[in-house]
């Protein structure tokens, strides 16, 4: 009985060893995540440059050695960056074309400026703004009373039409 059990265990071990050779592992799909910085040539060169700077600042590296190592690793990093840029797929959209299309849509709608215009910053994206979102200047719009709809003078606290207190 022991001999049969030993033979079965032996066969199981031999099968485990030979299985990767007989049946190749299924292919894994490429990960959508970018590789870690340390896993790329560019990343390793940039990390080496950081380490070189740290070593020089702490006095572990002379200025001559620092200069030589910095030149070497800068060249490696630049080469890797250029190679990545050459292999990177083109941008899906041309931003200039997107902007030109949007400008054309605005002009076709008949509104040159879709919202208020600041004297300092130009057209503002907020259509109901009383103040410029960039510089804070009053846009000179007259507010309307929420009760009667009459225009409220800039800086006024009460509606001239009905006397209702208005928001500052």
Helices and strands as residue ranges (DSSP letters): H 2-22, G 37-39, H 41-57, H 63-87, H 95-108, E 117-118, E 122-123, E 143-144, E 151-152
